[in-house]
Each structure stands twice: as C-alpha cells, then as structure tokens.
Amino acid sequence: MNVELLRQFGLMGLEALLVAALLLFFFRFRRALGFAPLHATLGVFYQLATLMAGAFYIQLTSDLMMSPGAVVLFPATVFAILFVYIREDAVEARRMIYGLLAANAVVGVLGLVVAQHLEGAVVFNPLGVPTDFFAHQPRLLAIGTVALLADVGIVILAYDALARPLGGKPFARIYLATALALVVDTLIFVSGGFGMSPHYDSILLSAMAGKLVVGLLYSGALAIYLRHFDVRDDETIPEKFEPLMTYRERFEALQRQSMRDPLTGLFHRGVFESVIGAQFARASRSGRSLSLLMIDVDRFKQVNDLFGHCQGDDVLRTVAGVLQGIVRASDFACRFGGEEFALLLPDTEPHDALVLAERIRGAVSQECRLRTVAGTVQPITVSIGLASAPLEAATPEALVTLADGRLYAAKRSGRDRTASAGVRTPVAA
C-alpha cells in the first residue's frame, strides 16, 4: 500500500470521527439548540454523500475502488437515526426520516431543473460541469431513498431484537445492528446505481468493506457517548442499563418496576388484586382449579425487636427469594402486605398446592438459617393458608377471605404449618 492510499485512508478516518463528533455534539445540546441543527447537518451530509458517490472514487487496487462519501457519510445517517431512536423515541426518529425524504425529493427535482439549464445554448459553464452529473443525481437519490427506508427499519428492528442477548454490551449491540443495515444499504444503493457498470463488483465489495470499518468507528463513538457523556433521563433505572435502553425499553422497564414491591422484588398487592379477577374468571370457564396460598412469617415482630429492622428485611427478601425460586412462570408471587405473601397458582389442584406449600415451608426455614442472621439464632418459619376455586369459593374475594382465614387458623394451631380444607399439617420434623 503506497503513501497516497495511506493518506486517503487517514483522511476518511478523520472525516468519520469529525462527522460522529459533530452529530453527537448537536444531539448532546438538543435541549438548548433544538433538533434543527442536527436535522440540517444530517441533510447536508446525506446530499453530499449522494453527490460524492456519483462523482469520484479512490482506486485502492486494480479491482477495488471506494467513494469517501458513500463510505463515511451514508453510514452517518444510520448512525444518527439509531442514536435518536435510542435516546429519544420513534416519533423523533420518524421526523428525521421525513426531513431526509423531503430533502431528497427537493434536490432531485432541482437537479433535473439544473440539468435543463446546462443544456441551454446561452448558458456559460466555465467549470465544464457535465449535464449528466445533475441528470444522474435524481436517480441516485431515488435509490438512496429506498435504501434509507430499508436501513431505518433494519437498524431499529435489529437493535430491539438484540436487547436480550446483548443488552449489557453496548458496542456489540450497536455495531451488529448498524452493520446489518449497512450491508443491505450497500446492496441496494450499489446495485441500483451501478448495476450495469463494469466496475460493479469492485464498487460493491469496497463500499461494503469500507462502511463496515467506518461502522466500527461510529459504533465505538456512540457506545462511549452513551456511557460517559449522555445526560441520563431517568434516575429510577439502574445506571448500568439505562443508557443502553431505547425510549420504549425505558418505558417498559418503568412499567415493570412500578408493578414490583421495592423491598422483595415480588409483585405488589395492586398487581395481585388486578390479576386474581382475571385468573378466577379463567378458572370458572375452564373448570380447572385456581389455588391460593396466603403465607405469613411467624413471630416476625419478634425478629424485628431482637435483631433490628434491617435483619427483618433480610428475612423478607429471603422468603421472597424462596417463592421466586419455586414458582412456575405462570404463577403470581406477591407481597400482600407487611410480612404476609400471596401465591396465586393457576391450573393447580388443591393436593398439588398443598405439596408446594410444604416445600415452601421447608425451604424458608433452610434458607433463612443459611442466609440471615436471625435464622442462625432461632428458626424462621411460616404459616400458610390454602384455598382453591371454584370448588371452595364463588368469587375472588371469597377465595382470599377463605385462604386468609385458614392462614390464621394455622397460626392459632401452633404456627409453622399449612391449613387446608379443615386439615392442618403437623410441624415438620
């Protein structure tokens, strides 16, 4: 590789860094400046990229050639739309797309008009600008518009799809989504614009390689920005994850968080009360049993008095951990209030619910002994009341009342046991 090629590559790398820095600068100060500078800058980049893609290429080898505009400025569009989607919302991303589409239409029409001017007999053209240059521009813009729409859909869908496997790896998630969009972008644009060219293969391969390399720079810049320079919008979401989330993901995270008890991580009572009605109706229609366990930590006030509220909280978190570890995905484990928990078991017969209740009692005692200070000094036990519908209760309220009544019957009988349909299990040996 000669010195001139190294210089050209260095210039393209510097151009990519400047483009990324400028776009991120305007985005960082969008609250003060608004989105107009970002939209205008991106529109200029996109038009300049199209102009350069149709005008000149750098000859890398006898078989490979690369347009700096296509390689550096086209990916900037995907890059900008992705970070607007991540940190704002889909509405703002759509506005950016509408602006680019409008710019393409206007420039395409004006290009045809300018081409007509250049064909005039009285036109003085001191730079010798060829008419074909402007006549070819609208076609490239039309192809670019198709590529743009494909890019946007792919990069957003890919970024969302990678949330679960790569949610904690910002660079990998951003780059894979961007790379997929850039590959499709290159195929559409080069095939549409240069499909009949004898240099088609060279343009395609070099453009794809160049965009993927520049995509690395853009993805790294965005990952660093999100980690270290962006202003966090929501202090209620852990800092480790919030910068990586899209607006929709942050909204869904807040929704999930609002459904949880902050101490135990279980659903809170409001969720339980909204779910039990639907599950009761479902059980009534299907004829399958819906079982409810009401669970209470025995002598919990004594735990708080002897060991302090922090140790009492440890006991509650340990009980919640036992429930989360035992229940199925279809079950609903809730903190009902204070030291009382509710476990709603769809499609569960009374006998199976009783077996589960006994597993919970044994697991709570064992885990509290291993994981809490109070449990190492004295046994931590729970009492459980079990009721099932529709066999034993005609309404959700009646089911809760019956299970709660049996819970307190178990406590009156000596605690550390399960009460179910008149049967109280003995204390575990």
DOMAR-450458 format. One line per 2 residues: number of its first residue (from 1); their letters; for each residue x, y, z of C-alpha. Coordinates in Angstrom, 2 decimals, decimal comma. Layout:
NUM = A = X Y Z | ...
// end
This chain:
1 = MN = 0,00 0,00 0,00 | 1,54 3,31 -1,09
3 = VE = 1,79 6,54 0,86 | -1,05 8,20 -1,03
5 = LL = -3,50 5,41 -0,15 | -2,50 5,64 3,50
7 = RQ = -3,13 9,36 3,35 | -6,57 8,81 1,81
9 = FG = -7,49 6,23 4,46 | -6,28 8,60 7,17
11 = LM = -8,42 11,37 5,75 | -11,50 9,13 5,66
13 = GL = -10,91 8,03 9,27 | -10,54 11,66 10,36
15 = EA = -13,65 12,59 8,38 | -15,64 9,81 10,14
17 = LL = -14,51 10,98 13,58 | -15,40 14,60 12,78
19 = VA = -18,81 13,58 11,46 | -19,53 11,48 14,56
21 = AL = -18,34 14,24 16,90 | -20,44 16,89 15,15
23 = LL = -23,64 14,81 15,18 | -23,17 13,83 18,83
25 = FF = -22,40 17,45 19,76 | -25,67 18,69 18,27
27 = FR = -27,53 15,81 19,91 | -25,91 16,42 23,30
29 = FR = -27,12 20,04 23,29 | -30,52 19,36 21,71
31 = RA = -32,33 20,72 24,77 | -30,75 24,15 24,25
33 = LG = -30,48 24,21 20,44 | -33,44 22,07 19,45
35 = FA = -33,22 19,39 16,77 | -32,92 21,79 13,81
37 = PL = -29,06 21,84 13,72 | -28,93 18,05 13,85
39 = HA = -31,55 17,64 11,11 | -29,93 20,26 8,88
41 = TL = -26,44 18,80 9,30 | -27,64 15,30 8,57
43 = GV = -29,49 16,52 5,47 | -26,31 18,18 4,18
45 = FY = -24,28 15,03 4,86 | -26,80 12,85 3,05
47 = QL = -26,90 15,05 -0,06 | -23,13 15,42 -0,09
49 = AT = -22,76 11,65 0,21 | -25,01 11,09 -2,79
51 = LM = -23,13 13,73 -4,77 | -19,75 12,20 -3,97
53 = AG = -20,98 8,65 -4,61 | -21,83 9,62 -8,17
55 = AF = -18,76 11,78 -8,74 | -15,47 10,16 -7,74
57 = YI = -13,82 7,10 -6,21 | -10,44 6,26 -4,73
59 = QL = -8,65 3,48 -6,60 | -7,46 1,08 -3,91
61 = TS = -6,24 -1,69 -6,19 | -6,81 -2,61 -9,80
63 = DL = -10,07 -4,27 -8,70 | -11,24 -2,19 -5,71
65 = MM = -12,40 1,43 -5,55 | -14,12 3,38 -2,80
67 = SP = -16,15 6,59 -2,58 | -15,36 8,58 0,59
69 = GA = -18,90 9,97 0,52 | -20,56 6,58 0,38
71 = VV = -18,22 5,06 2,95 | -18,22 7,87 5,53
73 = LF = -21,36 9,96 5,07 | -24,02 7,36 4,22
75 = PA = -23,40 5,37 7,44 | -23,72 8,66 9,36
77 = TV = -27,43 8,64 8,51 | -27,95 5,19 10,02
79 = FA = -25,80 6,18 12,98 | -27,79 9,36 13,68
81 = IL = -31,20 7,75 13,34 | -30,17 4,94 15,69
83 = FV = -28,98 7,21 18,49 | -32,05 9,44 18,15
85 = YI = -34,21 6,32 18,41 | -32,27 5,11 21,47
87 = RE = -32,25 8,34 23,45 | -35,47 9,98 22,28
89 = DA = -38,24 7,91 20,74 | -39,59 6,56 17,46
91 = VE = -41,55 9,79 16,84 | -38,40 11,92 16,72
93 = AR = -36,64 9,35 14,55 | -39,57 9,48 12,12
95 = RM = -39,31 13,27 11,93 | -35,67 12,93 10,96
97 = IY = -36,58 10,43 8,24 | -39,35 12,69 6,91
99 = GL = -36,84 15,54 6,68 | -34,39 13,42 4,69
101 = LA = -37,12 12,19 2,36 | -38,28 15,76 1,74
103 = AN = -34,71 16,88 1,07 | -34,23 14,03 -1,40
105 = AV = -37,38 14,99 -3,29 | -36,48 18,68 -3,44
107 = VG = -32,86 18,10 -4,50 | -33,96 15,51 -7,08
109 = VL = -36,39 17,94 -8,74 | -33,89 20,79 -8,63
111 = GL = -31,25 18,51 -10,16 | -33,48 17,94 -13,18
113 = VV = -34,09 21,69 -13,48 | -30,34 22,45 -13,31
115 = AQ = -29,69 19,80 -15,98 | -32,15 21,61 -18,25
117 = HL = -30,30 24,89 -17,63 | -26,96 23,36 -18,63
119 = EG = -28,39 22,19 -21,93 | -29,30 25,75 -22,91
121 = AV = -27,43 27,32 -25,82 | -26,86 30,60 -23,96
123 = VF = -25,54 29,06 -20,72 | -21,92 29,83 -19,81
125 = NP = -20,40 26,85 -17,97 | -16,84 27,93 -17,01
127 = LG = -16,11 24,79 -14,96 | -17,43 22,46 -17,61
129 = VP = -19,87 20,72 -15,28 | -21,44 17,92 -17,35
131 = TD = -25,20 17,76 -17,71 | -25,17 14,06 -16,89
133 = FF = -23,88 14,89 -13,42 | -27,17 16,54 -12,45
135 = AH = -29,35 14,32 -14,63 | -27,97 11,25 -12,86
137 = QP = -28,47 12,74 -9,37 | -32,27 12,22 -9,07
139 = RL = -31,89 8,51 -9,88 | -29,24 8,11 -7,19
141 = LA = -31,45 9,99 -4,71 | -34,43 7,75 -5,53
143 = IG = -32,29 4,66 -4,97 | -30,88 6,23 -1,82
145 = TV = -34,41 6,84 -0,56 | -35,28 3,16 -0,94
147 = AL = -32,03 2,26 0,80 | -32,76 4,77 3,59
149 = LA = -36,17 3,27 4,34 | -34,66 -0,22 4,41
151 = DV = -31,78 0,98 6,63 | -34,08 2,55 9,19
153 = GI = -36,35 -0,47 9,51 | -33,45 -2,90 9,76
155 = VI = -31,32 -0,98 12,25 | -34,25 -0,37 14,63
157 = LA = -35,60 -3,92 14,42 | -32,12 -5,39 14,82
159 = YD = -31,30 -3,15 17,80 | -34,53 -4,15 19,54
161 = AL = -34,01 -7,85 18,74 | -30,51 -7,75 20,27
163 = AR = -31,77 -6,29 23,58 | -31,93 -9,66 25,33
165 = PL = -28,71 -11,32 24,13 | -26,57 -8,15 24,09
167 = GG = -28,36 -5,78 26,48 | -25,23 -5,31 28,62
169 = KP = -22,81 -4,99 25,69 | -23,47 -1,61 24,07
171 = FA = -20,76 -1,67 21,43 | -21,64 -5,15 20,16
173 = RI = -25,36 -4,38 20,11 | -24,91 -1,08 18,26
175 = YL = -22,39 -2,42 15,79 | -24,25 -5,59 14,83
177 = AT = -27,47 -3,63 14,23 | -25,60 -0,97 12,26
179 = AL = -23,56 -3,48 10,26 | -26,66 -5,38 9,15
181 = AL = -28,28 -2,16 7,96 | -25,12 -1,06 6,14
183 = VV = -24,79 -4,35 4,28 | -28,37 -4,04 3,00
185 = DT = -27,84 -0,34 2,24 | -24,78 -1,12 0,12
187 = LI = -26,51 -3,88 -1,82 | -29,46 -1,64 -2,66
189 = FV = -27,53 1,52 -3,48 | -24,69 -0,02 -5,50
191 = SG = -26,98 -2,44 -7,35 | -29,43 0,32 -8,21
193 = GF = -26,86 2,95 -9,07 | -24,07 0,91 -10,66
195 = GM = -25,63 -2,43 -11,54 | -24,70 -2,04 -15,22
197 = SP = -21,22 -0,71 -14,56 | -18,22 -2,92 -15,42
199 = HY = -16,83 -1,91 -12,03 | -19,91 -3,13 -10,14
201 = DS = -18,13 -5,90 -8,20 | -15,28 -3,61 -7,20
203 = IL = -17,60 -0,83 -6,07 | -19,81 -3,24 -4,12
205 = LS = -17,01 -5,05 -2,27 | -15,01 -1,94 -1,46
207 = AM = -18,09 0,03 -0,34 | -19,25 -2,80 1,90
209 = AG = -15,81 -3,26 3,46 | -15,34 0,47 3,93
211 = KL = -18,77 1,00 5,52 | -18,27 -1,87 7,94
213 = VV = -14,94 -0,42 9,06 | -16,40 3,07 9,45
215 = GL = -19,34 1,48 11,29 | -16,82 0,31 13,90
217 = LY = -15,76 3,92 14,48 | -19,33 5,18 14,69
219 = SG = -20,44 2,37 17,00 | -17,47 2,94 19,29
221 = AL = -18,17 6,67 19,40 | -21,84 6,11 20,25
223 = AI = -21,08 3,50 22,92 | -18,56 5,85 24,58
225 = YL = -21,02 8,75 24,37 | -23,86 6,77 25,96
227 = RH = -21,62 5,54 28,76 | -19,79 8,72 29,66
229 = FD = -21,28 11,87 28,13 | -25,04 11,49 27,80
231 = VR = -27,44 13,03 30,30 | -29,50 10,32 31,97
233 = DD = -33,23 10,91 31,59 | -34,43 8,66 34,36
235 = ET = -32,74 8,23 37,72 | -35,04 5,37 38,74
237 = IP = -33,44 2,91 36,30 | -30,02 1,47 37,21
239 = EK = -27,23 3,45 35,53 | -25,64 0,22 34,28
241 = FE = -28,57 -0,43 31,94 | -30,39 2,88 31,31
243 = PL = -28,03 4,36 28,68 | -28,43 1,26 26,52
245 = MT = -32,21 1,35 26,52 | -34,42 2,85 23,87
247 = YR = -37,24 5,13 24,92 | -39,68 2,21 24,63
249 = ER = -37,42 -0,07 26,67 | -37,09 2,55 29,41
251 = FE = -40,88 2,96 29,48 | -41,37 -0,81 29,72
253 = AL = -38,73 -1,05 32,45 | -40,52 1,62 34,47
255 = QR = -43,80 -0,21 33,94 | -42,29 -3,44 35,23
257 = QS = -40,66 -1,61 38,12 | -43,96 0,02 39,09
259 = MR = -45,52 -3,44 39,42 | -42,91 -4,66 41,91
261 = DP = -42,52 -4,31 45,64 | -39,22 -2,42 46,07
263 = LT = -38,01 -4,50 49,03 | -38,69 -8,03 47,81
265 = GL = -38,94 -7,68 44,03 | -42,26 -9,57 44,04
267 = FH = -45,44 -8,17 42,56 | -47,16 -5,77 44,95
269 = RG = -50,72 -6,11 46,20 | -52,19 -3,90 43,47
271 = VF = -50,99 -6,33 40,81 | -52,36 -9,26 42,79
273 = ES = -55,79 -7,63 43,02 | -55,85 -6,92 39,29
275 = VI = -54,71 -10,44 38,36 | -56,87 -12,55 40,65
277 = GA = -60,13 -11,46 39,00 | -58,92 -12,45 35,53
279 = QF = -57,49 -15,75 36,77 | -60,69 -16,54 38,68
281 = AR = -62,80 -15,94 35,56 | -60,44 -18,12 33,53
283 = AS = -60,70 -20,93 36,09 | -64,50 -20,67 36,10
285 = RS = -64,64 -21,00 32,30 | -62,18 -23,89 32,06
287 = GR = -63,28 -25,76 35,16 | -59,65 -26,07 36,29
289 = SL = -58,66 -25,26 39,84 | -57,15 -21,94 40,89
291 = SL = -55,32 -22,30 44,21 | -54,20 -19,54 46,52
293 = LM = -51,57 -19,71 49,27 | -51,55 -16,98 51,91
295 = ID = -48,16 -17,07 53,64 | -47,13 -15,25 56,82
297 = VD = -43,75 -15,16 58,59 | -44,20 -16,44 62,14
299 = RF = -43,29 -14,12 65,04 | -41,92 -11,51 62,68
301 = KQ = -42,32 -8,70 65,21 | -40,01 -10,63 67,50
303 = VN = -37,42 -10,81 64,70 | -37,54 -7,03 64,30
305 = DL = -37,41 -6,42 68,06 | -34,45 -8,74 68,66
307 = FG = -32,37 -8,21 65,52 | -33,49 -4,89 64,08
309 = HC = -35,47 -3,91 61,00 | -32,55 -4,39 58,62
311 = QG = -32,33 -8,05 59,62 | -36,10 -8,29 59,36
313 = DD = -35,84 -7,01 55,79 | -33,27 -9,73 55,09
315 = VL = -35,78 -12,34 56,24 | -38,49 -10,92 53,95
317 = RT = -36,11 -10,86 50,99 | -35,11 -14,46 51,71
319 = VA = -38,75 -15,60 51,81 | -39,35 -13,77 48,52
321 = GV = -36,30 -15,47 47,02 | -37,70 -18,88 48,01
323 = LQ = -41,01 -18,08 46,31 | -39,30 -16,83 43,15
325 = GI = -37,17 -19,95 43,02 | -40,05 -22,40 43,45
327 = VR = -42,93 -20,95 41,45 | -43,63 -21,57 37,76
329 = AS = -43,67 -18,83 35,13 | -47,48 -18,90 35,16
331 = DF = -47,74 -18,35 38,94 | -48,04 -14,96 40,66
333 = AC = -45,98 -14,39 43,81 | -46,89 -11,15 45,61
335 = RF = -46,07 -9,33 48,79 | -49,54 -8,88 50,21
337 = GG = -48,50 -6,55 53,00 | -46,01 -6,43 55,87
339 = EE = -44,70 -9,96 56,40 | -47,59 -11,59 54,50
341 = FA = -47,26 -13,02 51,00 | -49,78 -14,35 48,48
343 = LL = -49,07 -17,02 45,89 | -51,66 -17,47 43,15
345 = LP = -51,43 -20,84 41,37 | -53,44 -21,21 38,13
347 = DT = -54,34 -24,72 36,95 | -53,30 -26,22 40,29
349 = EP = -55,36 -28,77 42,18 | -55,60 -28,47 46,00
351 = HD = -53,40 -31,53 46,56 | -50,63 -30,16 44,33
353 = AL = -50,89 -26,77 46,03 | -50,52 -28,47 49,43
355 = VL = -47,37 -30,26 48,28 | -45,97 -26,93 47,08
357 = AE = -46,88 -25,26 50,38 | -44,89 -27,87 52,29
359 = RI = -41,91 -27,36 50,00 | -42,10 -23,62 50,71
361 = RG = -42,20 -24,15 54,48 | -39,13 -26,35 54,42
363 = AV = -37,22 -24,12 52,02 | -37,93 -20,96 54,02
365 = SQ = -36,55 -22,46 57,24 | -33,46 -23,77 55,47
367 = EC = -32,70 -20,60 53,50 | -33,24 -18,29 56,47
369 = RL = -30,87 -20,44 58,53 | -28,23 -20,17 55,81
371 = RT = -28,71 -16,57 54,69 | -29,95 -14,46 57,62
373 = VA = -28,54 -13,52 61,00 | -31,90 -14,09 62,69
375 = GT = -32,17 -17,56 61,14 | -28,84 -18,63 62,63
377 = VQ = -30,05 -17,77 66,14 | -33,64 -19,02 66,02
379 = PI = -35,74 -20,93 63,47 | -37,61 -18,75 60,99
381 = TV = -40,87 -20,39 59,96 | -44,02 -19,54 58,00
383 = SI = -47,66 -20,43 58,37 | -49,75 -20,99 55,23
385 = GL = -53,44 -20,93 54,44 | -54,64 -22,74 51,29
387 = AS = -57,92 -22,38 49,42 | -59,00 -23,34 45,89
389 = AP = -61,62 -22,14 43,42 | -64,15 -22,70 42,05
391 = LE = -64,60 -25,69 44,37 | -64,42 -23,71 47,63
393 = AA = -65,13 -20,11 46,64 | -67,59 -18,43 44,28
395 = TP = -65,77 -15,07 43,99 | -62,20 -13,81 44,13
397 = EA = -62,93 -12,02 47,37 | -64,28 -15,20 48,93
399 = LV = -61,14 -17,08 47,85 | -58,87 -14,53 49,54
401 = TL = -61,02 -14,46 52,68 | -61,01 -18,26 52,93
403 = AD = -57,24 -18,62 52,43 | -56,56 -15,79 54,88
405 = GR = -58,86 -17,35 57,46 | -57,05 -20,67 57,15
407 = LY = -53,72 -18,89 57,49 | -54,73 -17,53 60,89
409 = AA = -56,19 -20,89 61,85 | -52,73 -22,36 61,19
411 = KR = -51,19 -19,70 63,43 | -53,68 -20,38 66,22
413 = SG = -52,84 -24,09 65,98 | -49,20 -23,50 66,74
415 = RD = -47,67 -21,92 63,60 | -45,20 -23,50 61,17
417 = RT = -47,90 -25,43 59,34 | -50,35 -25,34 56,42
419 = AS = -54,13 -25,21 56,87 | -56,25 -26,52 54,00
421 = AG = -59,94 -27,52 53,85 | -60,06 -28,37 57,55
423 = VR = -56,67 -30,15 57,51 | -53,69 -28,70 59,37
425 = TP = -50,37 -30,27 58,55 | -48,14 -31,08 61,53
427 = VA = -44,96 -29,22 62,26 | -42,12 -30,55 60,11
429 = A = -39,76 -32,84 61,95
// end
